[in-house]
Amino acid sequence: MRQSYSFSTDRQLRIAEWNDDIAEFTGRPPLTVMGKQYHEVLPRLFVGDVDAVALSMTRSEEIVLEGYGFACLHGRIDADVRILPLPGDRGGIDRVRIDFSPHSTCLMAIKFQNLQRLIDIGKIASTLAHGVRNPLNAIKGAVVHLRQKYADEPTLIEFTKIMEDEIQRLDHFISSFLSATPARPGPSEEDINALLKKIEVFTSMQTHAYRIETTFEYGKAPLLQVDPFQFEQAILNIINNAIEAMPSGGRLTIRTGREQRSAADVAVVEIADTGPGIAEEGISGITAPLGQRGRGFGLFIAREIVQYYNGQLAIESKKDRGTTVRLYFPVHIPGGG
């Protein structure tokens, strides 16, 4: 069933009612359209050479336009239109309601809607970044205190060293994000097995608390040109998703290796869980998850990071049998271009 949108005009064909649905569809909020002639906002409707809305008002009769063609940016859409005169309290017609059901959506309108969602996400991210800084400083102080007080505990010192490094990296990331001209260190040659070994230690307490049996299998993975912070975020997003999918325990397996894929040499990181799996629509939604929350959004962020390095993210999932996510990073051979 197609979505229907409605608005109404007064006797002068000025927009008198404009609800949230049509505002989202057109990208025009009510404050920007109220009181304007309807054809200043949408294409004018015609019956022959006569304005269809004015004709409906004059004749006090309903007009239906099936498959009416509208021009839009870079294309055309068709819609079924119903123009219905509405009687006033004292008799006579004082308003006209226009209902239309588009057969499709203007591609440029979709791009504008996605752009607006990205702007909204940016505003939220900026607010979040500001909000994180104060508790981050408090955590940093607590870690320093623990390291000094328990200097003779090797395991604790190992954890606090990782925490300090991650706090420093996160603080740098937030500072760069909030800067008007962010400076990023750029990729460097990294041993992804070494990065994963740090993640193994960092996530061990969390997996233990969830009674998750975790296995890291380190293969002969090549060195990669990546930003270590971005790489770790992609991996942690997927690992955290897997942990959250197994609140009552399960198995988590992380493997690394090297493969030939589409005639290219790639490094592979595979993360498999035994959770309930992801529904098919959830997997397909990862390609455009701007309105989503939760697991799909974390996978979306991981996919964006992998694609930044011209890599690919592949997902296999079966109901009640778990999910496997594979990240493919192209290998840049020195001197090979």
Secondary structure by P-SEA (a helix, b strand, c coil): cbbbbbcccccccccccccaaaaaaacccccccccccccccccccccccccaaaaaaaacbbbbbcbbbbbcccbbbbbbbbbbbbbcccccccbbbbbbbbccccaaaaaaaaaaaaaaaaaaaaaaaaaaaaaaaaaaaaaaaaaaaacccaaaaaaaaaaaaaaaaaaaaaaaaacccccccccccccaaaaaaaaaaaaaaaaaaaccbbbbbbccccccccaaaaaaaaaaaaaaaaaaacccbbbbbbbbbccccccccbbbbbbbbccccccaaaaaacccccccccaaaaaaaaaaaaaaacbbbbbbbcccbbbbbbbbbbbbccccc
